[in-house]
């Protein structure tokens, strides 16, 4: 017998036996990615119990739930997840759970799908990396405020206040980052990374974004991908490329070696946070700190 049964089956077993008891009398809220955990924390704060499934450096595309995660999910009153198939097979679990006692909420439902970037890889046909558009994240904040207020109406005023304060910070962030990016000439705004996580960032800040892998890290970059991208880097005279904290750096190192072997020197400009925030308790462990760190790293390397 396999060590772990089907995650879906386990969820149903736990879910049918779910206790209505709430720790400290507060709602139990489970989140998937670190970005969503940070968002919900800024709105819910100490008014709810928050547990995130994924930590720093975790790739949500390839994530597999542990037995501990199943317990968290089974005891949750609300589950916030990204949607758009970012969390892979976990999305199937959330969709099934929605018919049970727990509310499962895709943060991406806050957005008009007609404004999203298309995807040939995901069944939803959309790029799931929505957090790299700050305006989208503001909409996500408003959406989470409403969903928490609907679930816990007695705390509505507090959620709305927290949400409004956070939105002010997000707007200030966009203003600050725009000023930083404007110091980089548009012809140098070419961002080459391990996979296509930064298309919304590129759209927002006028960067041409090229990923060695596709939108999902479940896809593998082949020799032809490396050769094609190395030719692009040489042709466009790109001087720096970037690894990602949640993706093994070997693919970007192979790309660097391919470029350098052809007489064009390209450096690794640093490691960017893409599908996960930095370590908890650090500046980069917050959405705002992560975004500011990424932009500073990109601009400094490409100047």
C-alpha positions as CSV (number, residue, x, y, z in Angstrom):
1,X,0.0,0.0,0.0
2,X,1.3,3.4,-0.9
3,X,2.4,5.7,2.0
4,X,-0.1,8.3,1.0
5,X,-3.6,7.7,-0.2
6,X,-5.2,10.0,-2.8
7,X,-5.1,13.5,-1.5
8,X,-8.6,14.0,-2.7
9,X,-9.9,11.0,-0.8
10,X,-8.1,12.0,2.4
11,X,-9.6,15.4,2.2
12,X,-13.1,14.0,2.0
13,X,-12.4,11.7,4.9
14,X,-11.2,14.6,7.1
15,X,-13.8,16.9,5.7
16,X,-16.8,14.7,6.6
17,X,-15.4,14.4,10.1
18,X,-14.7,18.1,10.5
19,X,-15.2,19.7,13.8
20,X,-17.1,22.9,14.1
21,X,-14.9,24.0,17.0
22,X,-12.8,27.1,16.3
23,X,-9.5,27.7,17.9
24,X,-9.7,30.8,20.3
25,X,-13.2,31.3,18.9
26,X,-11.7,32.6,15.6
27,X,-12.3,31.5,12.1
28,X,-9.6,29.1,10.7
29,X,-8.3,30.5,7.4
30,X,-5.9,28.5,5.2
31,X,-4.0,30.1,2.4
32,X,-1.8,28.5,-0.3
33,X,1.0,30.7,-1.6
34,X,3.1,33.1,0.5
35,X,1.7,36.0,-1.4
36,X,-1.8,35.2,-0.5
37,X,-0.8,34.4,3.1
38,X,0.7,37.9,3.3
39,X,-2.4,39.5,1.7
40,X,-4.9,37.8,4.1
41,X,-2.6,38.6,7.1
42,X,-2.7,42.3,6.2
43,X,-6.5,42.2,6.2
44,X,-7.4,39.7,8.8
45,X,-4.5,40.2,11.3
46,X,-5.2,38.8,14.7
47,X,-8.9,38.6,14.0
48,X,-8.5,35.2,12.4
49,X,-6.3,32.2,12.6
50,X,-4.2,32.0,9.5
51,X,-2.2,29.0,8.3
52,X,-0.2,29.0,5.0
53,X,0.5,25.8,3.2
54,X,3.6,26.9,1.3
55,X,6.7,28.6,2.6
56,X,9.5,30.6,1.2
57,X,11.1,29.1,-1.9
58,X,8.2,26.7,-2.5
59,X,7.2,26.2,-6.1
60,X,3.3,26.1,-6.2
61,X,3.3,24.6,-9.7
62,X,4.8,21.4,-8.4
63,X,3.5,21.5,-4.8
64,X,2.2,18.3,-3.3
65,X,0.2,18.4,-0.1
66,X,1.6,16.7,3.0
67,X,-0.5,14.9,5.6
68,X,-0.2,18.0,7.8
69,X,-1.6,20.1,5.0
70,X,-4.6,17.8,4.8
71,X,-5.3,18.3,8.4
72,X,-5.1,22.1,8.0
73,X,-7.4,22.0,5.0
74,X,-9.9,19.7,6.8
75,X,-10.1,22.1,9.8
76,X,-10.4,25.3,7.7
77,X,-13.5,27.5,7.6
78,X,-12.2,29.4,4.6
79,X,-9.5,28.5,2.1
80,X,-8.0,31.3,-0.1
81,X,-6.0,30.1,-3.2
82,X,-4.7,31.7,-6.3
83,X,-6.6,29.7,-8.9
84,X,-5.9,29.7,-12.7
85,X,-4.3,26.4,-12.1
86,X,-1.3,27.8,-10.3
87,X,-1.6,25.2,-7.5
88,X,-1.8,22.3,-9.9
89,X,-3.7,19.3,-8.7
90,X,-4.7,21.1,-5.4
91,X,-7.2,23.1,-7.4
92,X,-9.2,19.9,-8.0
93,X,-9.3,19.4,-4.2
94,X,-10.5,22.9,-3.6
95,X,-13.2,22.7,-6.2
96,X,-14.5,19.5,-4.6
97,X,-14.3,20.9,-1.1
98,X,-16.4,23.9,-2.1
99,X,-19.5,21.7,-2.0
100,X,-18.8,20.9,1.7
101,X,-18.7,23.1,4.8
102,X,-15.5,25.0,3.9
103,X,-15.6,28.0,1.6
104,X,-12.9,27.8,-1.0
105,X,-12.1,31.1,-2.7
106,X,-9.9,31.7,-5.7
107,X,-8.4,35.2,-5.3
108,X,-8.2,35.4,-9.1
109,X,-12.0,35.5,-9.2
110,X,-11.6,39.2,-8.3
111,X,-10.3,39.9,-11.8
112,X,-12.0,40.4,-15.1
113,X,-10.6,37.4,-17.1
114,X,-10.8,39.5,-20.3
115,X,-7.9,41.6,-19.0
116,X,-5.6,38.6,-18.2
117,X,-2.7,37.4,-20.3
118,X,-3.5,34.3,-22.2
119,X,-1.8,30.9,-21.7
120,X,-1.4,27.9,-24.0
121,X,-0.3,25.7,-21.1
122,X,-3.0,26.1,-18.5
123,X,-6.5,24.7,-19.0
124,X,-7.9,28.1,-17.9
125,X,-5.9,29.8,-20.7
126,X,-4.6,32.5,-18.4
127,X,-1.2,33.4,-16.9
128,X,-1.7,32.7,-13.2
129,X,1.0,35.1,-11.9
130,X,-1.4,37.9,-11.2
131,X,0.4,39.3,-8.1
132,X,3.0,40.9,-10.4
133,X,0.4,43.5,-11.4
134,X,-0.1,45.8,-8.4
135,X,-3.4,47.0,-9.6
136,X,-4.6,43.4,-9.7
137,X,-3.4,43.0,-6.2
138,X,-5.4,46.0,-5.1
139,X,-8.5,44.4,-6.6
140,X,-7.6,41.1,-4.8
141,X,-7.3,43.1,-1.5
142,X,-10.8,44.5,-2.0
143,X,-12.1,41.0,-2.9
144,X,-10.6,39.4,0.2
145,X,-12.0,42.1,2.4
146,X,-15.5,41.4,1.0
147,X,-15.2,37.6,1.4
148,X,-13.9,37.9,5.0
149,X,-16.6,40.4,5.8
150,X,-19.3,38.2,4.4
151,X,-18.0,35.2,6.4
152,X,-17.4,37.2,9.7
153,X,-19.8,40.2,9.5
154,X,-19.1,41.3,13.1
155,X,-15.5,42.1,12.0
156,X,-16.5,43.9,8.8
157,X,-15.4,47.4,9.9
158,X,-12.0,46.1,11.0
159,X,-11.4,44.3,7.7
160,X,-12.4,47.3,5.7
161,X,-10.1,49.6,7.7
162,X,-7.2,47.1,7.3
163,X,-7.9,46.7,3.6
164,X,-8.0,50.5,3.0
165,X,-4.7,50.9,4.9
166,X,-3.1,48.2,2.9
167,X,-4.3,49.6,-0.4
168,X,-2.7,52.9,0.4
169,X,0.6,51.1,0.9
170,X,0.2,49.3,-2.4
171,X,-0.5,52.5,-4.3
172,X,2.5,54.1,-2.7
173,X,4.6,51.1,-3.7
174,X,3.6,51.4,-7.3
175,X,4.5,55.1,-7.3
176,X,7.9,54.4,-5.8
177,X,8.7,51.5,-8.2
178,X,7.6,53.5,-11.2
179,X,10.1,56.2,-10.3
180,X,12.9,53.6,-9.9
181,X,12.1,51.9,-13.2
182,X,12.0,55.2,-15.1
183,X,15.8,55.5,-14.3
184,X,16.3,52.6,-16.7
185,X,16.1,53.4,-20.4
186,X,13.3,51.4,-22.2
187,X,15.7,49.8,-24.6
188,X,17.4,48.1,-21.6
189,X,14.1,46.8,-20.1
190,X,14.6,43.2,-21.2
191,X,14.0,40.7,-18.4
192,X,15.3,37.2,-19.0
193,X,14.4,34.7,-16.2
194,X,14.0,31.0,-15.6
195,X,10.3,30.8,-16.4
196,X,7.5,33.1,-17.6
197,X,6.4,34.4,-14.2
198,X,6.9,38.1,-14.9
199,X,4.6,38.9,-17.8
200,X,2.2,41.0,-15.7
201,X,5.2,42.9,-14.3
202,X,6.4,43.5,-17.9
203,X,3.0,44.7,-19.0
204,X,2.7,47.1,-16.1
205,X,6.2,48.6,-16.3
206,X,7.0,48.3,-20.0
207,X,9.5,45.4,-19.8
208,X,10.0,42.8,-22.5
209,X,10.0,39.6,-20.6
210,X,11.4,36.3,-21.8
211,X,11.4,33.0,-19.8
212,X,13.5,30.0,-20.5
213,X,10.7,27.7,-19.4
214,X,7.0,28.4,-19.9
215,X,4.4,29.7,-17.5
216,X,4.7,26.5,-15.4
217,X,7.9,25.1,-14.0
218,X,6.4,21.7,-14.7
219,X,7.6,22.2,-18.3
220,X,11.2,21.5,-19.1
221,X,13.6,23.7,-21.0
222,X,15.4,21.8,-23.8
223,X,18.6,22.3,-25.7
224,X,16.8,24.2,-28.4
225,X,15.2,26.5,-25.9
226,X,18.6,27.4,-24.5
227,X,20.1,28.0,-27.9
228,X,17.2,30.1,-29.1
229,X,17.3,32.3,-26.0
230,X,21.0,32.6,-26.1
231,X,20.8,33.9,-29.7
232,X,18.2,36.4,-28.5
233,X,20.4,37.6,-25.7
234,X,23.3,38.2,-28.0
235,X,21.2,39.9,-30.6
236,X,19.6,42.3,-28.1
237,X,22.9,42.8,-26.2
238,X,21.4,41.8,-22.9
239,X,24.0,42.1,-20.1
240,X,22.2,40.3,-17.2
241,X,19.9,37.4,-16.7
242,X,18.2,36.3,-13.5
243,X,17.6,33.1,-11.5
244,X,14.5,32.7,-9.3
245,X,14.3,31.7,-5.7
246,X,11.7,29.0,-6.2
247,X,13.3,27.5,-9.4
248,X,16.6,25.5,-9.6
249,X,19.3,27.8,-11.0
250,X,20.9,25.2,-13.2
251,X,18.8,26.1,-16.2
252,X,19.9,29.8,-16.1
253,X,23.5,28.8,-15.5
254,X,23.3,26.6,-18.6
255,X,21.9,29.6,-20.5
256,X,24.7,31.8,-19.3
257,X,27.3,29.2,-20.4
258,X,25.8,29.0,-23.8
259,X,25.9,32.7,-24.3
260,X,29.4,33.1,-22.9
261,X,30.6,30.3,-25.2
262,X,29.6,32.4,-28.2
263,X,31.8,35.4,-27.1
264,X,29.0,37.5,-25.4
265,X,29.5,38.0,-21.7
266,X,26.2,37.9,-19.7
267,X,26.1,37.9,-16.0
268,X,23.6,36.5,-13.5
269,X,22.1,39.7,-12.2
270,X,20.7,38.2,-9.0
271,X,17.9,36.0,-7.7
272,X,14.4,37.2,-8.0
273,X,11.4,36.2,-6.0
274,X,8.8,34.8,-8.4
275,X,6.3,32.2,-7.1
276,X,7.1,32.7,-3.4
277,X,8.2,35.4,-1.1
278,X,11.4,35.5,1.0
279,X,11.8,34.0,4.4
280,X,9.2,34.9,7.0
281,X,10.3,37.7,9.3
282,X,12.4,39.4,6.6
283,X,11.5,42.4,4.5
284,X,11.4,40.2,1.4
285,X,9.0,37.9,3.3
286,X,6.3,40.5,2.6
287,X,4.7,41.3,-0.8
288,X,5.7,44.9,-0.7
289,X,9.3,44.1,0.4
290,X,9.6,41.4,-2.3
291,X,8.4,43.6,-5.1
292,X,10.7,46.4,-4.1
293,X,13.7,44.0,-3.8
294,X,12.9,42.6,-7.2
295,X,12.7,45.9,-8.9
296,X,16.0,47.2,-7.3
297,X,17.8,44.0,-8.3
298,X,16.5,44.2,-11.9
299,X,17.3,47.9,-12.4
300,X,20.7,47.7,-10.8
301,X,21.8,44.7,-12.9
302,X,20.5,46.0,-16.2
303,X,21.9,49.6,-16.0
